[in-house]
Amino acid sequence: RTGGRYGVRILAPSLFIFFASVLPALAFGEQLASETQGTLTVVHVLVSTAIAGVVQALIGGQPLLILGVAEPIVIIYSFMFRFAEQRPELGARLFLPWAAWVCVWTSVMCVLVAVTGLCRLINRFTRMCG
C-alpha cells in the first residue's frame, strides 16, 4: 500500500534527470552531427550518454548524477574531425578509430594522474585553485 506513494515521489526526480540528460544530448548530438558530417550523430550521443549513466550509477555510487555531452565535447570532436580530414593518413574514414584511441590514452593519463596523486601539484601551475 505504501509502495505506490513512494513510486510517485520517485517518478518526478527520475523524469527530471531523464529529461535533463536527454535534451542536451539531442541538441549537442545534432550539432555534433553537422560538425562531423554525420560521423557522430544523435544516436551515438544518446547511446554513449545511456552507457555512461548506467556505468556511473553502478560503479560511481551516484545514481542521480547528470551525465552527458556538453559544448566543450562538441568543440574538441569538431576540431579532431577537421584535423583528421586534413591528414591524408587519417581522413574521415579513420576518424572514429583515431578518436577512440585518443580517448583511451586520455583515460590512461587521467588514471595515472589520479593514482600518483599529481593533482596536489596543480597549485604550482595556476592560481585558480585552492
DSSP file (Angstrom, degrees, kcal/mol; ACC not computed):
  #  RESIDUE AA STRUCTURE BP1 BP2  ACC     N-H-->O    O-->H-N    N-H-->O    O-->H-N    TCO  KAPPA ALPHA  PHI   PSI    X-CA   Y-CA   Z-CA
    1    1 A R     >        0   0    0      0, 0.0     4,-0.5     0, 0.0     3,-0.4   0.000 360.0 360.0 360.0 -40.5    0.0    0.0    0.0
    2    2 A T  H  >  +     0   0    0      1,-0.2     4,-1.7     2,-0.2     5,-0.2   0.665 360.0  76.9 -81.7 -15.2    2.8    2.5    0.8
    3    3 A G  H  > S+     0   0    0      1,-0.2     4,-2.0     2,-0.2    -1,-0.2   0.866  90.6  54.5 -62.6 -36.3    4.8    1.4   -2.3
    4    4 A G  H  > S+     0   0    0     -3,-0.4     4,-1.6     1,-0.2    -1,-0.2   0.865 105.6  52.8 -65.1 -36.5    2.6    3.4   -4.6
    5    5 A R  H  X S+     0   0    0     -4,-0.5     4,-1.4     1,-0.2    -1,-0.2   0.904 110.9  46.0 -66.0 -41.3    3.1    6.5   -2.6
    6    6 A Y  H  X S+     0   0    0     -4,-1.7     4,-1.8     1,-0.2    -1,-0.2   0.835 105.9  60.9 -70.6 -31.6    6.8    6.2   -2.9
    7    7 A G  H  X S+     0   0    0     -4,-2.0     4,-1.7     1,-0.2    -1,-0.2   0.893 104.3  49.0 -61.0 -40.0    6.6    5.4   -6.6
    8    8 A V  H  X S+     0   0    0     -4,-1.6     4,-1.1     1,-0.2    -1,-0.2   0.876 110.0  51.6 -67.0 -37.4    5.0    8.8   -7.2
    9    9 A R  H  < S+     0   0    0     -4,-1.4    -1,-0.2     1,-0.2    -2,-0.2   0.812 113.3  44.7 -69.3 -29.4    7.8   10.5   -5.2
   10   10 A I  H  X S+     0   0    0     -4,-1.8     4,-1.8     1,-0.1    -1,-0.2   0.769 102.5  67.3 -84.0 -27.0   10.4    8.8   -7.2
   11   11 A L  H  X S+     0   0    0     -4,-1.7     4,-2.7    -5,-0.2     5,-0.2   0.903  96.1  53.1 -62.7 -44.3    8.8    9.4  -10.6
   12   12 A A  H  X S+     0   0    0     -4,-1.1     4,-2.2     1,-0.2    -1,-0.2   0.949 113.2  40.0 -62.8 -52.4    9.2   13.2  -10.5
   13   13 A P  H  > S+     0   0    0      0, 0.0     4,-2.5     0, 0.0    -1,-0.2   0.864 115.2  54.3 -66.4 -31.3   13.0   13.3   -9.9
   14   14 A S  H  X S+     0   0    0     -4,-1.8     4,-2.3     2,-0.2    -2,-0.2   0.929 110.5  45.0 -66.3 -43.4   13.5   10.4  -12.2
   15   15 A L  H  X S+     0   0    0     -4,-2.7     4,-2.6     2,-0.2     5,-0.3   0.879 112.1  53.2 -65.6 -37.5   11.7   12.1  -15.1
   16   16 A F  H  X S+     0   0    0     -4,-2.2     4,-2.5    -5,-0.2    -2,-0.2   0.944 111.6  44.3 -62.2 -47.7   13.6   15.3  -14.3
   17   17 A I  H  X S+     0   0    0     -4,-2.5     4,-1.3     2,-0.2    -2,-0.2   0.884 112.5  53.8 -64.6 -38.7   17.0   13.6  -14.5
   18   18 A F  H  X S+     0   0    0     -4,-2.3     4,-2.5    -5,-0.2     3,-0.5   0.958 114.4  39.2 -60.5 -51.3   15.9   11.7  -17.7
   19   19 A F  H  X S+     0   0    0     -4,-2.6     4,-2.1     1,-0.2    -2,-0.2   0.830 111.3  58.5 -71.0 -30.8   14.9   14.9  -19.5
   20   20 A A  H  < S+     0   0    0     -4,-2.5    -1,-0.2    -5,-0.3    -2,-0.2   0.775 115.2  38.1 -67.4 -24.1   17.9   16.8  -18.1
   21   21 A S  H  X S+     0   0    0     -4,-1.3     4,-1.1    -3,-0.5    -2,-0.2   0.822 118.4  46.5 -90.6 -37.3   20.1   14.1  -19.7
   22   22 A V  H  X S+     0   0    0     -4,-2.5     4,-2.4    -5,-0.2     5,-0.2   0.906 105.0  56.5 -77.3 -42.3   18.2   13.6  -23.0
   23   23 A L  H  X S+     0   0    0     -4,-2.1     4,-2.3     1,-0.2     5,-0.2   0.920 110.3  43.0 -62.9 -46.5   17.5   17.2  -24.1
   24   24 A P  H  > S+     0   0    0      0, 0.0     4,-3.0     0, 0.0     5,-0.4   0.880 112.2  56.0 -64.9 -33.5   21.2   18.3  -24.1
   25   25 A A  H  X S+     0   0    0     -4,-1.1     4,-1.7     1,-0.2    -2,-0.2   0.900 109.6  46.0 -63.3 -39.1   22.1   15.0  -25.8
   26   26 A L  H  X S+     0   0    0     -4,-2.4     4,-1.9     2,-0.2    -1,-0.2   0.937 117.0  43.3 -66.8 -46.6   19.6   15.8  -28.6
   27   27 A A  H  X S+     0   0    0     -4,-2.3     4,-1.8     2,-0.2    -2,-0.2   0.959 121.0  38.2 -66.4 -51.4   20.8   19.4  -29.0
   28   28 A F  H  X S+     0   0    0     -4,-3.0     4,-2.7     1,-0.2    -1,-0.2   0.813 112.8  58.8 -72.9 -28.1   24.5   18.7  -28.9
   29   29 A G  H  X S+     0   0    0     -4,-1.7     4,-2.2    -5,-0.4    -1,-0.2   0.897 106.3  48.2 -64.3 -40.2   24.1   15.5  -30.8
   30   30 A E  H  X S+     0   0    0     -4,-1.9     4,-1.8     2,-0.2    -2,-0.2   0.903 112.9  47.8 -66.5 -40.8   22.6   17.4  -33.7
   31   31 A Q  H  X S+     0   0    0     -4,-1.8     4,-2.2     1,-0.2    -2,-0.2   0.905 111.7  50.6 -64.8 -40.8   25.4   20.0  -33.6
   32   32 A L  H  X S+     0   0    0     -4,-2.7     4,-2.1     1,-0.2     8,-0.4   0.881 107.5  54.2 -64.3 -38.6   28.0   17.2  -33.5
   33   33 A A  H  <>S+     0   0    0     -4,-2.2     5,-2.8     1,-0.2     6,-0.3   0.897 111.2  44.6 -63.0 -40.5   26.3   15.5  -36.5
   34   34 A S  H ><5S+     0   0    0     -4,-1.8     3,-0.6     3,-0.2    -2,-0.2   0.866 114.3  49.0 -73.0 -34.2   26.6   18.7  -38.5
   35   35 A E  H 3<5S+     0   0    0     -4,-2.2    -2,-0.2     1,-0.2    -1,-0.2   0.819 117.7  39.7 -73.6 -30.9   30.2   19.4  -37.4
   36   36 A T  T ><5S-     0   0    0     -4,-2.1     3,-1.6     4,-0.3    -1,-0.2   0.165 111.9-114.1-105.4  17.4   31.4   15.8  -38.2
   37   37 A Q  T < 5S-     0   0    0     -3,-0.6    -3,-0.2     1,-0.3    -4,-0.1   0.845  77.7 -49.4  53.9  39.2   29.4   15.4  -41.4
   38   38 A G  T 3 <S+     0   0    0     -5,-2.8    -1,-0.3     2,-0.3     3,-0.1   0.501 110.2 116.9  83.7   5.0   27.3   12.7  -39.9
   39   39 A T  S <  S+     0   0    0     -3,-1.6     2,-0.5    -6,-0.3    -2,-0.1   0.929  85.4  31.2 -69.7 -43.9   30.2   10.6  -38.5
   40   40 A L  S    S+     0   0    0     -8,-0.4    -2,-0.3    -7,-0.1    -4,-0.3  -0.972  86.8 176.4-111.9 127.3   28.9   11.2  -34.9
   41   41 A T     >  -     0   0    0     -2,-0.5     4,-2.0    -3,-0.1     5,-0.1  -0.570  47.7 -88.2-123.3-177.2   25.1   11.6  -34.7
   42   42 A V  H  > S+     0   0    0      1,-0.2     4,-2.7     2,-0.2     5,-0.2   0.867 124.4  57.0 -60.8 -37.8   22.4   12.0  -32.1
   43   43 A V  H  > S+     0   0    0      1,-0.2     4,-2.6     2,-0.2     5,-0.2   0.918 105.9  49.6 -62.3 -43.5   22.1    8.2  -31.8
   44   44 A H  H  > S+     0   0    0      1,-0.2     4,-2.5     2,-0.2     5,-0.2   0.918 112.4  47.9 -60.1 -43.3   25.8    7.9  -30.8
   45   45 A V  H  X S+     0   0    0     -4,-2.0     4,-2.3     2,-0.2    -2,-0.2   0.914 112.6  48.1 -66.4 -42.6   25.4   10.7  -28.2
   46   46 A L  H  X S+     0   0    0     -4,-2.7     4,-2.3     2,-0.2    -2,-0.2   0.917 113.9  46.3 -64.5 -43.4   22.2    9.1  -26.7
   47   47 A V  H  X S+     0   0    0     -4,-2.6     4,-2.6    -5,-0.2     5,-0.2   0.926 114.1  47.3 -66.6 -43.8   23.8    5.6  -26.5
   48   48 A S  H  X S+     0   0    0     -4,-2.5     4,-2.5    -5,-0.2    -1,-0.2   0.881 112.1  50.6 -66.6 -36.2   27.0    6.9  -25.0
   49   49 A T  H  X S+     0   0    0     -4,-2.3     4,-2.2    -5,-0.2    -1,-0.2   0.907 111.8  48.1 -65.2 -41.2   25.1    9.0  -22.5
   50   50 A A  H  X S+     0   0    0     -4,-2.3     4,-2.3     2,-0.2    -2,-0.2   0.926 113.5  46.4 -65.2 -44.9   23.0    6.0  -21.5
   51   51 A I  H  X S+     0   0    0     -4,-2.6     4,-2.6     1,-0.2     5,-0.2   0.932 113.4  48.7 -64.0 -45.1   26.0    3.7  -21.1
   52   52 A A  H  X S+     0   0    0     -4,-2.5     4,-2.5     1,-0.2    -1,-0.2   0.883 111.4  51.2 -62.8 -37.7   27.9    6.3  -19.1
   53   53 A G  H  X S+     0   0    0     -4,-2.2     4,-2.3     2,-0.2    -1,-0.2   0.908 111.6  45.9 -65.6 -42.5   24.9    6.9  -16.9
   54   54 A V  H  X S+     0   0    0     -4,-2.3     4,-2.3     2,-0.2     5,-0.2   0.931 114.6  47.3 -67.1 -44.9   24.5    3.2  -16.2
   55   55 A V  H  X>S+     0   0    0     -4,-2.6     4,-2.9     1,-0.2     5,-0.7   0.921 113.7  48.3 -62.2 -43.6   28.2    2.6  -15.5
   56   56 A Q  I  X>S+     0   0    0     -4,-2.5     4,-1.3    -5,-0.2     6,-0.8   0.894 111.9  49.6 -64.5 -39.5   28.3    5.7  -13.3
   57   57 A A  I  <5S+     0   0    0     -4,-2.3     4,-0.4     3,-0.2    -1,-0.2   0.883 117.9  39.6 -67.1 -37.7   25.2    4.6  -11.4
   58   58 A L  I  <5S+     0   0    0     -4,-2.3    -2,-0.2    -5,-0.2    -1,-0.2   0.888 133.7  18.7 -79.7 -40.0   26.6    1.1  -10.8
   59   59 A I  I  <5S+     0   0    0     -4,-2.9    -3,-0.2    -5,-0.2    -2,-0.2   0.812 120.3  55.6-101.9 -37.1   30.2    1.9  -10.1
   60   60 A G  I  <<S-     0   0    0     -4,-1.3    -3,-0.2    -5,-0.7    -4,-0.1   0.697  90.9-133.3 -78.0 -19.7   30.3    5.6   -9.1
   61   61 A G  S   <S+     0   0    0     -5,-0.6    -4,-0.2    -4,-0.4    -3,-0.1   0.646  77.3 102.0  78.2  13.6   27.8    5.4   -6.3
   62   62 A Q    >   +     0   0    0     -6,-0.8     3,-1.4     1,-0.1    -2,-0.1  -0.752  42.2 175.6-129.2  85.3   25.9    8.5   -7.5
   63   63 A P  T 3  S+     0   0    0      0, 0.0    -6,-0.1     0, 0.0    -1,-0.1   0.700  77.8  50.5 -69.0 -18.8   22.7    7.3   -9.3
   64   64 A L  T 3  S+     0   0    0     -7,-0.1     2,-0.3     2,-0.1   -11,-0.0   0.110  76.2 130.5-106.8  22.9   21.3   10.8   -9.9
   65   65 A L    <   -     0   0    0     -3,-1.4     2,-0.7   -12,-0.1    -8,-0.1  -0.589  58.7-128.1 -75.1 133.4   24.4   12.4  -11.4
   66   66 A I        +     0   0    0     -2,-0.3     2,-0.3     2,-0.0    -2,-0.1  -0.750  35.8 177.9 -86.1 118.5   23.6   14.2  -14.7
   67   67 A L        +     0   0    0     -2,-0.7     2,-0.3   -18,-0.1   -14,-0.1  -0.775  17.9  95.0-114.6 160.0   25.9   12.9  -17.4
   68   68 A G        -     0   0    0     -2,-0.3     2,-0.1   -44,-0.1   -46,-0.1  -0.866  65.5 -42.6 149.6-177.7   26.2   13.8  -21.0
   69   69 A V        -     0   0    0     -2,-0.3     2,-0.3   -48,-0.2   -41,-0.1  -0.451  47.6-176.6 -80.3 150.0   27.7   15.7  -23.7
   70   70 A A    >>  -     0   0    0     -2,-0.1     4,-1.7   -42,-0.1     3,-0.8  -0.837  44.3 -85.9-137.6 176.0   28.4   19.5  -23.4
   71   71 A E  H 3> S+     0   0    0     -2,-0.3     4,-2.5     1,-0.2     5,-0.2   0.855 122.4  57.2 -58.6 -40.1   29.7   22.2  -25.7
   72   72 A P  H 3> S+     0   0    0      0, 0.0     4,-2.4     0, 0.0    -1,-0.2   0.872 106.3  51.8 -60.5 -32.7   33.4   21.6  -24.9
   73   73 A I  H <> S+     0   0    0     -3,-0.8     4,-2.3     2,-0.2     5,-0.2   0.917 109.9  48.3 -66.3 -42.8   33.0   18.0  -26.1
   74   74 A V  H  X S+     0   0    0     -4,-1.7     4,-2.1     1,-0.2    -1,-0.2   0.903 111.9  50.3 -63.4 -41.0   31.4   19.2  -29.3
   75   75 A I  H  X S+     0   0    0     -4,-2.5     4,-2.5     2,-0.2    -2,-0.2   0.930 111.4  46.4 -64.4 -46.0   34.3   21.6  -29.8
   76   76 A I  H  X S+     0   0    0     -4,-2.4     4,-2.6     1,-0.2    -2,-0.2   0.906 114.5  46.7 -67.4 -40.2   37.0   19.1  -29.3
   77   77 A Y  H  X S+     0   0    0     -4,-2.3     4,-2.3     2,-0.2    -1,-0.2   0.858 111.6  52.1 -69.4 -33.1   35.4   16.5  -31.6
   78   78 A S  H  X S+     0   0    0     -4,-2.1     4,-2.3    -5,-0.2    -2,-0.2   0.931 112.2  45.7 -65.0 -44.7   34.8   19.1  -34.2
   79   79 A F  H  X S+     0   0    0     -4,-2.5     4,-2.4     1,-0.2    -2,-0.2   0.922 113.2  49.8 -62.4 -44.5   38.5   20.1  -34.0
   80   80 A M  H  X S+     0   0    0     -4,-2.6     4,-2.5     2,-0.2    -2,-0.2   0.880 110.4  50.8 -63.4 -37.7   39.6   16.5  -34.1
   81   81 A F  H  X S+     0   0    0     -4,-2.3     4,-2.3     2,-0.2    -1,-0.2   0.931 111.4  46.6 -66.3 -45.2   37.4   15.8  -37.1
   82   82 A R  H  X S+     0   0    0     -4,-2.3     4,-1.5     1,-0.2    -2,-0.2   0.897 113.2  50.3 -62.9 -39.2   38.8   18.8  -39.1
   83   83 A F  H  X S+     0   0    0     -4,-2.4     4,-0.8     1,-0.2    -2,-0.2   0.920 111.0  48.3 -63.2 -44.6   42.3   17.7  -38.1
   84   84 A A  H >< S+     0   0    0     -4,-2.5     7,-2.1     1,-0.2     3,-0.5   0.870 108.1  55.2 -65.3 -36.6   41.7   14.1  -39.3
   85   85 A E  H 3< S+     0   0    0     -4,-2.3    -1,-0.2     1,-0.2    -2,-0.2   0.863 106.6  50.7 -63.7 -34.9   40.2   15.3  -42.6
   86   86 A Q  H 3< S+     0   0    0     -4,-1.5    -1,-0.2    -5,-0.2    -2,-0.2   0.675  95.6  81.8 -77.9 -17.1   43.4   17.3  -43.3
   87   87 A R    XX  -     0   0    0     -4,-0.8     4,-1.3    -3,-0.5     3,-0.9  -0.795  67.7-154.5 -92.3 121.1   45.7   14.4  -42.7
   88   88 A P  T 34 S+     0   0    0      0, 0.0    -1,-0.1     0, 0.0    -4,-0.0   0.818  94.6  55.3 -65.8 -28.1   45.9   12.0  -45.7
   89   89 A E  T 34 S+     0   0    0     -3,-0.1    -5,-0.1     1,-0.0    -3,-0.0   0.684 120.9  28.6 -78.5 -15.7   46.8    9.1  -43.4
   90   90 A L  T <> S+     0   0    0     -3,-0.9     4,-0.8    -6,-0.3     3,-0.2   0.802  79.6 161.0-103.2 -73.8   43.7    9.5  -41.3
   91   91 A G  T ><  -     0   0    0     -7,-2.1     3,-0.5    -4,-1.3    -6,-0.2  -0.036  64.4 -63.2  71.5 177.6   40.8   11.1  -43.3
   92   92 A A  G >4 S+     0   0    0      1,-0.2     3,-0.9    -7,-0.2     4,-0.4   0.787 130.4  62.4 -69.8 -28.0   37.2   11.0  -42.3
   93   93 A R  G 34 S+     0   0    0      1,-0.2    -1,-0.2    -3,-0.2     3,-0.2   0.780 108.7  40.4 -73.4 -24.7   37.0    7.2  -42.6
   94   94 A L  G <X S+     0   0    0     -4,-0.8     4,-1.9    -3,-0.5    -1,-0.2   0.237  86.9 101.2-103.5  12.7   39.6    6.6  -39.8
   95   95 A F  H <> S+     0   0    0     -3,-0.9     4,-3.0     1,-0.2     5,-0.2   0.936  79.0  50.1 -63.0 -47.3   38.2    9.4  -37.6
   96   96 A L  H  > S+     0   0    0     -4,-0.4     4,-2.3     2,-0.2    -1,-0.2   0.926 112.5  44.4 -64.0 -46.8   36.3    7.1  -35.2
   97   97 A P  H  > S+     0   0    0      0, 0.0     4,-2.1     0, 0.0    -1,-0.2   0.921 116.2  48.5 -62.1 -39.9   39.1    4.6  -34.5
   98   98 A W  H  X S+     0   0    0     -4,-1.9     4,-2.1     1,-0.2    -2,-0.2   0.921 111.6  48.9 -64.1 -43.7   41.6    7.5  -34.1
   99   99 A A  H  X S+     0   0    0     -4,-3.0     4,-2.1     1,-0.2    -1,-0.2   0.869 108.9  54.4 -64.2 -36.1   39.2    9.4  -31.7
  100  100 A A  H  X S+     0   0    0     -4,-2.3     4,-2.3    -5,-0.2    -1,-0.2   0.914 108.8  47.7 -63.5 -42.0   38.7    6.1  -29.7
  101  101 A W  H  X S+     0   0    0     -4,-2.1     4,-2.6     2,-0.2     5,-0.2   0.863 108.6  54.4 -68.0 -34.9   42.5    5.8  -29.3
  102  102 A V  H  X S+     0   0    0     -4,-2.1     4,-2.1     2,-0.2    -1,-0.2   0.922 110.7  46.8 -61.0 -42.5   42.7    9.5  -28.2
  103  103 A C  H  X S+     0   0    0     -4,-2.1     4,-2.3     2,-0.2    -2,-0.2   0.885 111.0  51.7 -67.4 -39.0   40.0    8.7  -25.6
  104  104 A V  H  X S+     0   0    0     -4,-2.3     4,-2.2     2,-0.2    -2,-0.2   0.947 112.7  44.4 -62.8 -48.0   41.8    5.6  -24.4
  105  105 A W  H  X S+     0   0    0     -4,-2.6     4,-2.3     1,-0.2    -2,-0.2   0.864 112.0  53.4 -66.9 -34.8   45.2    7.4  -24.0
  106  106 A T  H  X S+     0   0    0     -4,-2.1     4,-2.3    -5,-0.2    -1,-0.2   0.914 109.8  47.8 -63.9 -42.1   43.4   10.3  -22.3
  107  107 A S  H  X S+     0   0    0     -4,-2.3     4,-2.4     2,-0.2    -2,-0.2   0.882 109.8  52.9 -67.5 -36.9   41.8    7.9  -19.8
  108  108 A V  H  X S+     0   0    0     -4,-2.2     4,-2.4     2,-0.2    -2,-0.2   0.930 110.8  47.1 -61.5 -44.5   45.2    6.2  -19.2
  109  109 A M  H  X S+     0   0    0     -4,-2.3     4,-2.4     2,-0.2    -2,-0.2   0.893 111.1  51.6 -64.8 -38.8   46.8    9.6  -18.4
  110  110 A C  H  X S+     0   0    0     -4,-2.3     4,-2.2     2,-0.2    -2,-0.2   0.908 110.5  48.3 -63.9 -41.5   43.9   10.5  -16.1
  111  111 A V  H  X S+     0   0    0     -4,-2.4     4,-3.0     2,-0.2     5,-0.2   0.914 111.3  50.6 -64.6 -42.2   44.2    7.3  -14.2
  112  112 A L  H  X S+     0   0    0     -4,-2.4     4,-2.3     1,-0.2     6,-0.3   0.903 110.3  49.3 -62.4 -41.1   48.0    7.8  -13.9
  113  113 A V  H  X>S+     0   0    0     -4,-2.4     5,-1.7     1,-0.2     4,-0.8   0.910 114.9  45.0 -62.9 -41.9   47.4   11.3  -12.6
  114  114 A A  H  <5S+     0   0    0     -4,-2.2     3,-0.3     2,-0.2    -2,-0.2   0.914 114.7  46.9 -69.2 -42.8   44.9   10.0  -10.0
  115  115 A V  H  <5S+     0   0    0     -4,-3.0    -2,-0.2     1,-0.2    -1,-0.2   0.890 115.9  43.9 -68.6 -39.7   47.0    7.1   -8.9
  116  116 A T  H  <5S-     0   0    0     -4,-2.3    -1,-0.2    -5,-0.2    -2,-0.2   0.570 107.3-123.9 -84.4  -7.6   50.2    9.0   -8.5
  117  117 A G  T ><5 +     0   0    0     -4,-0.8     3,-1.5    -3,-0.3    -3,-0.2   0.782  57.4 150.1  74.1  27.2   48.5   11.9   -6.7
  118  118 A L  G > < +     0   0    0     -5,-1.7     3,-1.7    -6,-0.3     4,-0.2   0.633  54.8  82.4 -68.0 -11.8   49.7   14.5   -9.2
  119  119 A C  G >  S+     0   0    0     -6,-0.6     3,-1.5     1,-0.3    -1,-0.3   0.785  78.7  67.2 -63.0 -25.5   46.6   16.6   -8.5
  120  120 A R  G <  S+     0   0    0     -3,-1.5     3,-0.4     1,-0.3    -1,-0.3   0.676  93.5  60.2 -69.8 -14.3   48.3   18.0   -5.4
  121  121 A L  G X  S+     0   0    0     -3,-1.7     3,-1.8     1,-0.2     4,-0.3   0.431  74.5  96.9 -90.5   0.7   50.8   19.8   -7.7
  122  122 A I  G X> S+     0   0    0     -3,-1.5     3,-1.7     1,-0.3     4,-1.4   0.814  72.2  65.4 -63.2 -30.1   48.1   21.9   -9.5
  123  123 A N  G 34 S+     0   0    0     -3,-0.4    -1,-0.3     1,-0.3    -2,-0.1   0.659  93.6  62.2 -69.4 -12.2   48.7   24.9   -7.3
  124  124 A R  G <4 S+     0   0    0     -3,-1.8    -1,-0.3     1,-0.1    -2,-0.2   0.622 109.8  39.6 -82.0 -13.0   52.2   25.2   -8.7
  125  125 A F  T <4 S+     0   0    0     -3,-1.7     2,-0.3    -4,-0.3    -2,-0.2   0.639 122.0  22.5-110.4 -20.0   50.8   25.8  -12.2
  126  126 A T     <  -     0   0    0     -4,-1.4     3,-0.3     1,-0.1    -1,-0.2  -0.987  51.4-146.4-147.9 154.6   47.8   28.0  -11.6
  127  127 A R  S    S+     0   0    0     -2,-0.3    -4,-0.1     1,-0.2    -1,-0.1   0.412  84.8  87.3 -96.4  -0.2   46.4   30.4   -9.1
  128  128 A M  S    S+     0   0    0      2,-0.0     2,-0.3     0, 0.0    -1,-0.2   0.404  77.8  70.7 -84.4   2.9   42.8   29.5   -9.8
  129  129 A C              0   0    0     -3,-0.3    -3,-0.0    -7,-0.1     0, 0.0  -0.859 360.0 360.0-121.9 157.9   42.7   26.5   -7.3
  130  130 A G              0   0    0     -2,-0.3    -1,-0.1     0, 0.0    -2,-0.0   0.427 360.0 360.0 -97.7 360.0   42.6   26.4   -3.6
